[in-house]
Amino acid sequence: MQAWDLAIVGGGHNGLVTAAYAARGGLRTIVLEARDRVGGACVTEEPWPGFKVSTAAYVVSLFRPEIVRDLDLARHGYVVLPRSPSSFTPLPDGRSLLLGPDPALNRREIARLSARDAERFPAYEAMLDRIARVVEPTLLETPPDPFSRRPRDLLRLARLGWSLLRLGPDGPRAIELLVGAARPVLDRWFESDALKATLATDAIIGALASPSTPGTAYVLFHHVMGEVNGVRGVWGYVRGGMGALSEALAAVARAAGAEIRTGAPVARIRVREGKADGVILADGSELDARRVASSADARRTLLDLAGPAHLPEGVADAIRALDFSSASLKVNLALSELPSFGALPGHAPGPQHRGTIHVAPSLDYLERAFADAARGRPSEEPVIECTIPSVVDPTVAPPGRHVMSMFVQYAPYRLAEGTWDARKEAFADRCVELVDRVAPGFPASVLHREVLSPLDLERRFGLTGGNIFQGAMTPQQLFFLRPLPGYADYRTPVRDLYLCGAATHPGGGVMGACGRNAAREILRDARRGWPERRGHAR
């Protein structure tokens, strides 16, 4: 039987990043993907002839530029089309707000709502940029463990603390962004509710939380630590859909010698004498591997695939206690024409169509939507983020037609009444109705519709609880605590078994950092051997 140096469970974007770096580092690598295509939740599919839909993930910014350069992804077809403006918020009273990378546009648009906010907005963005420059380097580092007592970990923590101290007045703001709630931050900076609501949507995306929930400030901050073509804070569409990124990563991995098998679901990670040494596929076939990495979340990897019998006392219970709460639902649409908004009428492509369209006019609107979900009910008036990539990338729809993604909150995974299979279409009807309020006549333009409830996201993409981040990004599940204290270095309690997906630091989003960081640790162990543990430390 052929023995691989590394078998990777799951061909999502992080698994593919790990494969590319591992293969380039000389490891005989195989990727095993259950679905018929690579990419996991970062895919392009064609549910209706001629319409190419980014089924789950739908925009890019967080994907690390270091990976783009290292792997020369542009040579393999990865092209990002920046969006300008970045967002459009139509308001019930007929006003609207456009925001983007153009400071002059931002100043004019915000001034129509608040002259004070227009003056303060550049300072707010500059503050985020200063803090991001301190925090961003940690995204591509293995988190230091403060409980390990290892000198190198303590030294790295001291360096990070010194960097925060050097921020001066921004230091306390950085701490608040890392552990606090988004609403107090935004309330302190701005008075316009429309501006605050537009910014706050980044704080709650993928979370079962309101802007007043501690930890949402970091989710807000997490989503500004990105760039497109060297311009910070810009989001873009991948030409051809998000799957083009995954295909580019797969091409690099194959060119480096990795094998990628689709339609190859893994039933078990084989563990013998405390060591992962291969995988067992759903068809019963076995593959030998010196090391195994999983891009699935910690619960699926360690409880379902490896098995709790192989874990130290207490670890299985800690994994069961991980927070996977989520409230995200996705609606993909094929449109006969672009929506005409009351605030900016017209079906011809315009600035209002290029970026994210926010149906969420105020912070109180977001809070009410969350209050419904906290009771186990889909929001009566959900928060909706619409994107129409075909306006910027005409390759994803037939001429004159368009594709739209609706990312919707809140749709709690656990319902107080009924099931998602029975309720999702009615909830999608409600979302279409709310868009119709700001874009009259919108329902008549809908040619086709696909609704992915939290349960569908779990079934199709293996996202436990429908959580798009492979675990809530709350303070107790970040940095050296992600996924568990003592196991933030991509190694699991099982020897030669690694995690390489969003369950690890730095977390969710199409970032690739988790996969790159995991590959670095795997290659280190290939040279030096699995490090010894002292208690929970290595």
ZANU-353667 format. One record per residue: x, y, z of N, C-alpha, C, O in turn. Coordinates in steps of 0.02 Angstrom, whole numbers, plus 50000, padded with zeros to 5 digits. Atoms other than C-alpha are relative to their C-alpha. Layout:
# residues N
XYZXYZXYZXYZ
...
This chain:
# residues 538
500424994050000500005000050000500445006350000500935006750037
499624993950005500645017349953499955004050064499405004850091
500004995949939501145028050102500125007349981500615008949946
499944992950012500895046850094500355003250060500305000850116
499734996149944501855059450197499455003850036499475004650097
500544996149971500265069350224499354998749963499324999349902
500685000550027498415065650197499585005650029499575006550090
500404994349978497265080750206499264998349990499054996749935
500725001450002495435078150248499645006549983499635011250024
500384994150021494395090850152500385004649954500945006749970
499684995850050494795101149999499715007049998499655009949944
500184993049997494155117950058500615004449987501165001849979
499444995750020495225133150024500594999450049501174999750027
499445000849953496235130850185500364993349990500974993049993
499685006450014496535112450149500435000249938500974997249936
499614999350061497135117049975500635004250011501165002749983
499404996149984498305130350044500514995650036501114995850020
499555004649965499035117450163500334995349951500944994149955
499745004750049499235105250020500535003249956501055000249943
499534996650044500115117949909500675001250035501204999850006
499374998749964501385122950042500354993550019500964993150014
499705006449980501655105050103500344996749941500904994149946
499715003250059501935098449927500625003849976501125000849957
499414996150019503105112749886500584999050049501165000050031
499495001449951504025108550046500274992949997500684991050039
499725006650010504355090949984499604994250027499824988550022
500405005449973502975080950067499554997049946499235000649908
500465003550046502035067849964499315000750030499164997750082
500624997649971500305074849990499404997849959499424997949898
500635001650033498535069149951499445003750036499435004050097
500594996549974496925079049974499394995749983499314993449927
500605004250008495285069549999499395004350013499275006450069
500584995649996493705079449963499374996049987499334992349937
500615003950006491975072149988499565002149940499254997849908
500434997650054491095083049859500314998749932500874996249927
499765001350068491275082349671500465005449974500665005349916
499564994550020492335098149668500375002550061500155001550118
499624997249944493655106649773499715006750020499315009749983
500194993349979493375122349873499595000350064499585005650097
500424999649941492215117650015499465005349990499085004949943
500494994550006491165133250045500235005549954499885010549944
499734995050046492265143049923499974997049929500474994949901
500125003450063491505136549761499585004349953499225008949975
500464997350050490675141949600499604994149973499884989049953
500435005350027489185131549544499515003249950499415009249950
500464997650052487945133049400499324996650010499164991849975
500655003149986486225129049471499495000949945499014997049939
500444998650057485375136449317500445001649940500955005049948
499564999250059486085136549140500225007249990499815011849985
499714993450013487255151249114500115004350060500445009550055
499934996049939487175157549293500514996650046500394991150072
499465002749957488795154749392499955003450068500055009450074
500164997449934488435156749575500554998250050500774992450053
499575001449942489645158449721499554997750056499285001750094
500545002849961488565146749821500015002150073499495003950100
499954998349929489195150449997500415006550008500135011950008
499584993949997490695162450014499915003949935499845000949881
500204996150060490405176849893500435006149986500385008949931
499544994450012491705190849914500674998450031500734994050073
499325001349976493565191649948500345006650017500265011649983
499574994449979494725203550040500514997450050501094999550049
499585002449946495435194050188500544995249977501024994050013
499515005050023496395181450081500685003349999500795008549968
499364996849986498185184750128500415001149937500524996549898
499604998550059499225193649997500664996149998500944994949944
499385003949998500755183950056499904993349964500354990849930
500145006450033499915167949995499935000949925500184996949886
500084998550072499445175749829500685000549967500794997949913
499334999250027501265180449803500394993450002500704991449953
499625006249992502035164349871499824994949947500264991749917
500245005350044500965153149762499895002549928499684998649885
500084997150067500895164849611499314998349972499254995749916
500685002150018499015162549604499755003549937499345000649901
500224996550061498785175549466500174995949938499794995949889
499805004150057499715163949348499534994149989499514991149935
500465005650004498405150749385499275002349996498824998450009
500674997750015496895161649346499645003850055499055005350048
500334996449945496555170549511500045007549987500575010549988
500054992950013495955188149473499455002850045498895000250046
500504996849957495065199549597499805006649969500225010749951
500284993950029493935213249531499765004450057499255002850089
500204995849942493835227349660499335003349989499125004649932
500664996850002492165235149702500075007250023500365008650076
500014993049981491965253849706499375003349971499295003549910
499995000149927490915259549794499954992950029499794988149994
500015006549966491005245549921499314998250026499144992350031
500655001549971489275247349994499495005449983499665011149968
500574995550013487565255149968499464998250050499254992450055
500535001149951486275257250106499415004549982499435010549995
500604996150013484545262750046499585000550064499504995650101
500374998849937483495270250186499265000849986499065002949932
500724999750011481615269650211499735006849982499225007449949
500244993250014481455288650199500235002649932500125008549916
499794998050067482205288950023500725002349996500995003149941
499294998350002483965293950074500414993649991500144988149991
499575005950009485455282550049500715001950020500875007750031
499304999049982487295280250090500434995549958500364989449958
499485003750037488705275049975500665000850038500835006350060
499334999849970490405270550049500484996049958500284991249925
499525003750039492005264749969500715002450012500845005750062
499304998149991493875267349946500165007349983500715009649995
499904993050020493655285249882499845004650058499255005450074
500144995649942493845297350030499535005749984499125007750025
500444994450018492995311449935499284997849996498835001350019
500685002850002491475300549899499734999050070499175001050086
500235001349932491375295150080499825006550036499315006950071
500134993649966491475313050141499345003049976498935005350016
500624997150027490085318950024499394996050024498894998950045
500575004249983488955304150062499835000550074499245001250092
500134999749928489155304450251499755006950020499325007550064
500214993249983488955323350256499265001249988498965005450021
500724999350012487205321550185499604997350060499014999150068
500325002749941486795312050346500235003650063499845004750110
499734996749941487945320750470500675003349982501144999849963
499374996550014489275334050443500544998050051501134997550034
499535002049948490085329050608500314993249984500914992349990
499745006750016490235310850554500465000149940500954996449937
499564999550059490975315850387500695002350021501195000249991
499354997749976492355324850482500374994550038500984994150034
499705005049956492665310150600500184993549964500624989849987
499915006550032492605295750476500734998749980500974993149991
499305001450017494405297850410500424998250062500874993950058
499635001549939495055297750590499844992950025500274989450049
500215006849981494055281850626500374994849957500634989949983
499665004750044494785273150474500764999950015501074994650012
499284999749984496545279150519500154996250064500664992850069
499915003649938496335272250695500004992549988500434988950014
500035007150016495825255150628500634997849963500884992349976
499405001750038497295255450509500614999350045501014994850036
499435000349955498545259050647499994993650042500514990450052
500065006149960497895244850753500104993849957500424988949978
499935005850045497795233050605500734998649985500934992749978
499295001150016499635235650568500374996550056500884993450045
499725003749944500025228950741499744992950003500114988250016
500325006549992498795214550740500114995449939500194989449947
499965004150061498965208750559500584995149999500484989449977
499465004950001500685200750578499854993650039500114988350023
500175006049960499935188850708499574995149961499524989349980
500445004550038498755181750577500404994349967500144988849959
499595005050033500185172350494500524997050048501044994550026
499575003049949500985166650657499614994950041499004995450049
500305004749952500645151850770499935003650066500425006450091
500094996149938499885159450928500454997550056500504991550068
499615002049941501065159451078499534997950056499015001050067
500415002649945500385149651225500255002950066500795001150088
499764996949938500495160151385500064995150058500404996750108
499985004849946500265144551492500544994749991500624990250032
499515005150015501675134651414500645000850040501014996050050
499384998349964503065143251513500624999449956501184999649981
499435000350045504155141651359500275007149990499875011649977
499734993250009505345156451345499805003349934499665009249933
500154996950065504985158951159499285002549998499145007749967
500694997749998503115160151191499935006350042499605011150023
500034994149956503335172351334500325006049966500085011749974
499674994550035504525182751228499545002949946499505008949938
500454997650054503285183651083499415003850030499205008950002
500554996449967501885188751202500245006850024499885011850020
499724993649977503005202151275500085004849941499945010849948
499934995850059503375208651100499325002749977499265008649958
500674997750019501515209351060499765005350048499475010350028
500204995049950501175218451223500365006649990500065011949997
499634993950013502555230851183499735003749939499705009849939
500294996950060501805233851011499355003650017499215009149992
500624996849979500125237651092500155006350041499815011450033
499824994249960500965249451215500225005749955500085011649969
499754994850046501795258651071499445003449962499545008649931
500564996850033500065262451003499785006350037499415010450010
500184994149962499885275351141499255000250013498974995450039
500724999549987498085281651149499594994749963499034993249984
500365005250036497585268251023500034993350037499654988750021
499935006349965498125254551145499354997850033499134992250020
500645002049970496515254451249499464998749947499044994349955
500485001350054495515255651087500124993249969499654989749951
499855006650027496425240351023499734994550045499444989650020
500265005049953495975230651181499244999549993498964994049994
500735000150006494155235851162499804996549935499314992849935
500165003350063494165230150980500094992450005499754988749970
499865007249995494855213251031499494996450044499374990550032
500435003649953493615209351171499315003350010498875000250040
500614996449984492225222351173499444999249950499484995149904
500585000050044490565225551088500075005549948500395010649961
499934995250054490405234750923499605006450012499825011849994
500444994249996488975246250969500305005850041500275011550017
499704994449964489865256451104500565003549960500645009649964
499474997050041491335258950986499705004749948499925010449940
500304996050054490225265250845499615005950029499625011449999
500374994549969489135275650961500475005650022500295011550019
499524994949978490675284551026500285004049942500445009949949
499714996650058491295288850852499495004049960499645009449936
500464997350049489705292950757499315001350030499134998550081
500694998649980487945299950772499494997549950498914996449968
500465002250051487165294450607499854992550008500304988450005
500185007049990486195278350636500114995949937500294990149941
499905003750062486285273650453500734998249990500884992649968
499295001550006488175274950453500204994550049500564989950032
499835005049950488315265050614499734993149981500084988149990
500285006450019487155251450551500384996949942500494990849941
499615002550056488125249950388500654996950023500844991550001
499365002649974489755247650482499884993950045500294989350046
500135005249951488965236350614499844993249968499924988150001
500155006550031488445222950489500624995649998500574989550003
499385003949998490275217750481500134997050069500494992150074
499885002449932490225215250670499594993950017499764990250063
500455005549982488825202450669499994994549948499674989349958
500045004950054489125192950508500234993250024500774992450053
499845006849981489095174350539499924998550074500084992950095
500035000949928488745176750725499275000350024498865003949996
500644999449966487235173850835500115005150056500175003350115
499834994649954487545190550918499735006649973499655007349912
500194993350020486955208550915500605004550005501115002650034
499434995449994488095223750899500175001750072500715004350086
499874998649929487935225351089500344994250036500494994850095
499715005949970488675208151120500765000550004501085002049953
499264999949996490475207651187500304995149950500054989549942
499685004150051491635200751054499855002249930500225000649884
500184998050068490755208550906500465005549974500515006449913
499524994950023492015222750900500584996649962500834999349913
499475003550036493335209850850499764997649932500144998049884
500255002250065492235202850713499985005949952500135005149893
499974993950040492045220750650500715001449977500835002749918
499304998750015493935223050658500284994749953500664996349907
499775005650042494255205850580499865001349927500264999649883
500214999050069493335211250424500295006249967500175007549909
499664994450032494365226950396500744998449987501105002449957
499305001850009496035217750398500104996449934500344990749932
499925003050065496035214350213500195005249948500265011149963
499834995550054496485221650045499854996649934499774990549930
500055002450069496235219849859500515003849959500505010049956
499484997050043497695223049742500395005450036500565010650007
499594995449961498645231749881499645005750033499965009750068
500384994549970497255243549935499624997350060499184993150052
500295002549939496745240850116499255001650004499025006849982
500704998949986494925238850164499534999049941498924999749948
500415000950060494325235249987499814992649995500214988250009
500245006750014493275219849949499874999349925499735004249891
500095001050071493105212049778499664993549985499534989450029
500285006350027492345198349672500564996349964500964999349928
499535004150038493405183949608499704999049931499134996849924
500255000850068493245183649419499844992649988500254988149998
500245006950010492225168249375499694996950062499484991250060
500295002649938491585166349553500544997650048501124996850029
499535001849948492405161049715500374993549986500934992450009
499685006350016492775143849647500645000849961501064996349961
499384998850038494125151449536500605000450047501154998450028
499454999949951495175154449692500184992850020500774991050021
499875007049981494985136249746500334996249943500784992249955
499695003550057495405130049571500725002249990501154998149972
499314997750005496965140949568500444996750053501004994750039
499635003349947497515133849735500124992649984500664990049995
499935007150019497185116149673500524999249945500914994449946
499515000350055498215119649516500715000650027501154997050004
499334999349970499695125449621500204993750037500764991350030
499865006149963499565110249734500184994349953500664990649965
499865005450048499495098349586500685001049966501074996349957
499364998650032500955106949502500594998450046501134996750022
499475001649952501965104249661500034992650015500474990350053
499985007249991501555085749657499454997150042499434991050050
500545002649959500025084249768499484996549956499364998449899
500575003250032498615072449720499375002450034499355002950095
500644997849973496835078549742499454995449974499364994649913
500555004450018495375066449744499355003050023499265004550082
500684997949983493585072449738499554993850003499744988549979
500445005749991492105061349778500314994650044500194988750034
499635004649957493185053449913499885001850074500335004150107
500144998349930492315055750082500394995650049500444989650039
499635003649948493345050950234499514998050055499155002350082
500445002449947492395040050359500345000150067500025001550118
499635000249936493765038550491500725002349988501015001149935
499284999049996495475045150533500274994250041500074993150099
499745006049966496455029650579500515002050053501005005550039
499554998649945497295030850749500214993450031499784989450052
499745006149969498415016950814500575001750047501035005450029
499504998749948499435017350974500105007550010500665009950018
499984992949987498995035650997500245004349944500365010349954
499724996350056499595040850825499544999449939499304994049922
500365000250064498645045750667500464997449946501005000249936
499565002950051499345034950528499644998449935499884994449895
500355001050062498055035550389499275001750006499045004150057
500734998750001496235037250340499644994049969499924990149931
500445005150028494805025450301499455003749963499095007749993
500504996650040493675031150159499324996750009499274991250036
500685002649993491795028750153499904993549963499474989549982
500075006350037492015014750026500394994350032500424988850005
499635005249964493085005150152500744999749984501114996350019
499305000150017494755008150067500405004150050500145008850080
499574996749952496225013750174500615002949966500875000249918
499394996850024497665025550142500485000950059500285003550111
499494998949949499265025350244500295007049993500415009449937
499694993350001499975042350292500395001050064500174999150118
499594998649941501355047750409499685005350043499765005450104
500354994749964500325062850456499325001249967499245000049907
500664998450025498505068050437499825007150022499925008850080
500254993449984497815085750430499275000449980499084997749927
500714999550015495965089850435499815007349995499965011450039
500274993250006495155105650370499295000550024498975005750018
500654999849967493535100750456500095003250069500665004350091
499954996849935493125108650624500224995050053500274989050041
499725004249947493775102050790499514994550021499734988950036
500485005149978492165092950835499964994449950499974988549969
500055005350051492015083750671500654996049996500644989949988
499365003550007493865079750665500144995450059500294989550049
499765003749942494185074050843499474995450030499644990150057
500525004249972492505066950896499724995249948499634989349962
500325004250050491755060450733500494995849960500364989949947
499545003650045493275055550629500544996250039500684990450023
499485003549961494645051350757499694995950056499884990250067
500355003549947493515046750902500235002250069500835003050080
499834997549933493445052351085500444995250040500784997350087
499585004849963494305036351144500745001649995501134999450037
499294998450010495945043351079500205006750030500775009050020
499864993349972495835059851174500154999650074499894995350109
499874999749928496545064251345499365001750039498885004450011
500584998849957495335065451490499825007449999500255011750007
500254993249998494265081051481499995003549933499615008349923
499974996650064494695085651302499364999149960499115003849929
500635001250037493155077451226499445004450026499055007149987
500524995749972492035086951347500115007349980499635010949967
499854993250020492935103251305499805001249927499565006649910
500194999350070492645100151120499245000349993498975004249954
500744999950003490795096351149499735006850023499195008850004
500234993549973490675113051241500165005849954499965011549968
499844994650046491355123151093499365003249974498854999849963
500584996250022490155136651035499985000249923500415003149891
500114999850072489525133850857499365003849983499105003149928
500644996550012487995145050874500075004549939500585007849929
499994996350063487555153250710499295001749979498814998850004
500674998050022486125161650622500025002749929499695007749913
499904997650068486625163450440499594995849951499544989749957
500375003250054485575159450287500205003349935500315009449933
499794997350065486035161650104499454998849949499174993349945
500475000550056484865165049959500375002049937500645007649933
499694998550065485565164149782499455000949948498984997049945
500534998150046484545172249644500275001149929500835003549920
499884997950069484535173549456499485005349983498895004449995
500444994350013483815190149398499955001649926500435000949888
500104997950069483075196149235500255007149988500405009049932
499764993150005483615214049272500255002250068500104999050119
499764997349937484475224449405499445003450038498985006250007
500514996449962483435231349548500065007549992500615010349985
500034992750002482895249449538499805002450069499255001150093
500114997949931483035257549709499645006750002499765011149961
500354993749992481885271149768500485005850012500365011449989
499524994749985483395280849830500435001849940500635007649932
499614998950061484365278849666499684995949945499904990249932
500375003950049483165273449529500404998449937500895001849920
499705001750063483655264849369500244992849998500544990350046
499805007050008483945247249303500694999449967500984994049966
499335000250029485575251949215500524999450056500425002250110
499495000849948487145246849311500255006750025500435011149986
499774993849969487645260549432500394998550063500474992750081
499605001149939488675263249589499624996250054499914992750095
500405003449949487225256849695499984992449991499774988850036
500035007250015487395239649613500674996450010500684990350010
499345003250003489265236549627500214996750065500524991450065
499775002549935489535233849812499464996350037498984993950008
500495003449957488595226249958499425004750013499515010450034
500614996149989486805232449970499734997950069499544992150079
500195001549931486315233650154499265001650010499045007350002
500694998949979484495231350204500014999450076499864994250105
499934999749927484745236650385500115007450017500685009550022
499934992749997484395255250415500245002850067500445008650069
499824997249935484825256850601500274994650046500164988650034
499755004749951485685248850748499424996750037499454990750052
500575003049967484005246250832499674994749956499414989749982
500255005150047483435236850676500404993550009500114988150013
499585005949990484925225050700499844996750067499824990650072
500145002849934484525223050885499334996350001499274991150032
500655003450002482695218750850500054993449962499754988449981
499925006150039483215206150719500334994650043500134988750040
499675004849956484365197850846499534997550054499554991650072
500455001949946483035197950982499544994249978499394989850017
500405005550025481945186850872500404993450001500154988350025
499595006050004483365174550844500164997250069500214991250078
499855002249932483775173951030499434995950029499544992050075
500585003949978482025166751054499884993949955499374990549961
500085005850044482295153550920499555001249941499284996549911
500444998350056481315162950786500405003449945500835007549960
499704996150054481895168650614499785007350007499215008750024
500154992949991481985187550616499405002149958499355000349899
500584997450037480365195950568500245004949946499985005049891
499694995450048481405209550484500754998650002501125001850038
499305002149997483075201150448500485005249971500295009649933
499464996050028484725209650411500224996649935500394990649935
499865002950065485095207050226500585003849967500575009949963
499464997250041486715209850130499954996949931500034990849923
500075002350069486465208549942500635002049960500895007549968
499464998350047487855207649813499794997649931499444992549924
500175001650070487685207349623500664999949961500835004749927
499335000250031489385201549558499995000849924500495002949895
500034999650074488785201049376500065007149975500205008249916
499914993050020488825220149374500745001549987500915005449942
499284998950006490715219649395500334994549958500834995749924
499735005850035491035202349320499474996949955499094992649977
500545002450045489925199049167500074992649982499624989949950
499915007150019490635181249149499544995450040499484989550023
500375004649957489485174549286499254999849985498884996450020
500715000250018487805177649201499935001049925500365004049893
500134998850071487055177449026499925007549987499755011250032
500074992950017487015194248934499325002750021498804999750007
500624996949979485715205749010499704997150063499204999650088
500255003249939485455194349161500515000950056501075003150044
499564998849943486195194949335499914994650053499394991250056
500045004349942486575184449488500055004450063500435009350065
499994996549937486245190549664500094995050057499794989650056
499955003849938486795183649832499685004150055499805010150061
500254997049938485825187449990500304996250059500164990350067
499775002949937486755184150152499555002850054499525008950064
500564997949958485395184650284500134998050073500374992550087
500005001249928485355186050473499385003450030499235009150010
499785005949964484605180550585499544994149987498934994749986
500355006250012484115162750548500294994850048500754991150029
499695004349950484465152850707499994992649980499484990149956
499945007250018485065134950680499464996050037499144991750007
500515003549961483925128850820499375004350004499385009850030
500644996550002482115134050796499574997950059499554992150078
500475001649946480855135250936499414996149974499114992150010
500575003450030479515129250817500164998149928500465002149891
499935002150069479545119350655500714998149982501154997750025
499355001950026481015114350547500205004749944499785007949913
499774995750055482105123750423499774997349932499645001249887
500235002850064481615111850284499295002449984499125003449926
500694997850010479815117250310499935007549996499465010049966
500094992949993480115135650343500445004449955500325010449949
499504995850034481565141350233499725003849941499925009549929
500264996450059480565145850077499585006050021499625011249989
500404994349976479345156750175500465005650026500325011550017
499534994949976480825165450258500345003549941500445009649944
499714996850060481615168450087499505004749967499705010049942
500524995550026479955175850029500025006650038499955012050009
499984994049958480085187950175500605004349981500555010449979
499404996250019481855192950123499885003749934500075009549927
500154996950064481285196349945499525005950010499585011149978
500484994749985479845206750015500355006150029500175011850012
499654994349970481045217450117500425003749949500475009849951
499644996750054482125220849965499515004049957499685009549933
500514996450040480525225749872499825006750032499635011349996
500164993749967480245239350003500475005649977500265011449970
499524994950020481825248349948500135000049924500425004649897
499935000550073481805242449766499354997449971499294991549956
500675002150021479985242149709500024996149934500354998049887
500035004250060479595228549582500524994549999500554990649951
499465004949999481075217749633499754992749991500064989049953
500205007050006480095201249652499884997749928500004991949911
500145001950069479595201549468500634998449961500594995249908
499385001250035481425200849418500324993350017500804991349985
499695006249977481785184449508499814994349953499224992449949
500115005750046481985170349380500074993350035499684988750023
499865006249964482695156949495500235001750070500475007250083
499804998749931483045155049680500244993550033499954988250023
499745005549960484085143649791500075002550072500375007750083
499994997949930483885144549981500414994950039500274988950038
499585004249958485235137650096499915002150073500175007250095
500114998749929484655136950276500634998150039501094995150011
499435002449960485885134350420500094992449997500654989949997
499985007350005485435115950410500294997849933500664992949929
499725001550067485835115750223500755001349998501134997449969
499294998549998487515124050255500384994550037500944992750018
499695005649964487895110250380500034993849957500544990449955
500035006150040487345096350264500475000349940500844995549927
499644999750063488165102450105500745001250010501164998349975
499294998049993489785109950170500324997550065500904999350079
499715002749939490045100850335500125005350053500575004550095
499914994649952489865116950436499564998750061498954999850058
500385001749940489335111550610499585005850023499825011450032
500454994849979487815121250664499885005449949499575010549964
500064994950051487875130650500500485005850011500415011149980
499554994549983489295141150574500535000749946500934996149935
499564999050057490285148550430500735000950020501185000949978
499314999149975491825151250541500284993750033500824994050062
499805006249966491955133150604500075001050075500514998250107
500004998549929491585139750778499965007550010500275011449974
500114992949988491035156350849500665003650013501115000850046
499394996049990492365169950847499885004950058499885011050050
500084996349938492075175451025500665000150037501104996050023
499344999349967493485180851144500274993450028500884992350026
499765006349971493555163651226500174994849948500374989249965
499845004650054493805155451055500435003549947500345002449887
499554996550045495145166650980500734999350022500874997650080
499284999749988497045167450968500244993650033500134988250005
499735006149970497885155151089499464995550030499614990150055
500565004049975496155148851142499634996449944499134992949957
500365002850058495645143150966500384993949973500974994749956
500685001649979495055129550956499934998650075499384999250103
500005001549928495555124851135500655002550031501165002849997
499384998349967496815131051262500504994249997500324988450011
499485005050004498445121751237500054996549933500514992749921
500005003350066498015116351059499915005049944499585003649894
500064994750051498155132450961500574999949950500625004349907
499425000350045499745126950870499884995349941500354992949910
500215004050057498765116950739500104992550012499884988449972
499945007049980499255100650826499414998250045499185002450083
500565002349958497875090450908500284995650056500884994350059
499765004649948497955079051061500244993349972500564989450007
499795006250031498235064650939500655001349962500685005849920
499364999150032500035062950882499944999649924499604995249898
499984999750073500315067550699499325001349967499224999949908
500644997750026498535073850679499955007550011500045010050067
500014992649999498325092350637499325002649977498944999249943
500564996250027496935104850608500285005449956500785008749973
499754994950046497145116450460499445004549973499555008449927
500564996050024495425124450438499865006050045500265007850088
500194993849965494515139750506499884998950074499815003850111
500055001349928494315131050675500615002350038500605002950099
499374998049969496105136750708500105007649993499715011049959
499814993050008496915153850725500225001349928500584997249900
500364994349971496565166450651499244999849990498915004850002
500735000550003494805160050615499725000149930500064998449882
500395000950061493495161350481500105005449948500485010149957
499934995850058493305170050316500474996849950500874992449967
499565002750052494165166250151500665003650007500795008649974
499384996849981495885170250220500614995949981501124998749960
499445004350016497005155250191500544999750053500984995550049
499474999749950498045159650344500024993750042500564991450060
500015006249960497485144350442500374994549964500774990949994
499675005250038498065132850303500755001249994501144996449998
499284998550006499735141750281500364998850066500904995950068
499695001049935500095141850467500074992650017500584990450043
499985007249986499655123450483500554996649960500914992449986
499485003050042500795118850338500695001450028501124997050026
499354998449971502245127850422500164995350059500724992950065
499885004449943502015117450581500104992749978500514989150006
499925006850025501815101350483500704998949971501024993949984
499335000550029503415104550385500545000250054501054996850049
499534999849944504315108750547500054993150031500604990650044
499995006649968503795092050623500294994749953500594989949977
499705004750047504295082950464500765000050004501094995049992
499284999449993506055089450494500254997950069500774994750076
499755000749931506175088450684499624994850041499864992850095
500405004649960504815076350741499485003650041499535009650054
500554997449960503235078750843500265002450067500604998750102
499734997449937503625089950993499684996650060499094994750059
500255003049939503435082851167499555004950037499655011050034
500464995849961502035089251278500194999850074500424994750099
499964999849927502165094851459499315002350022499155008250017
500694998549987500385093951520499665001649934499654997449889
500324998250063499435103351386500495003749955500315005549899
499524996150039500995112151325500464995649960500544989649975
499515003650039502255107051194500695002250021501194999749993
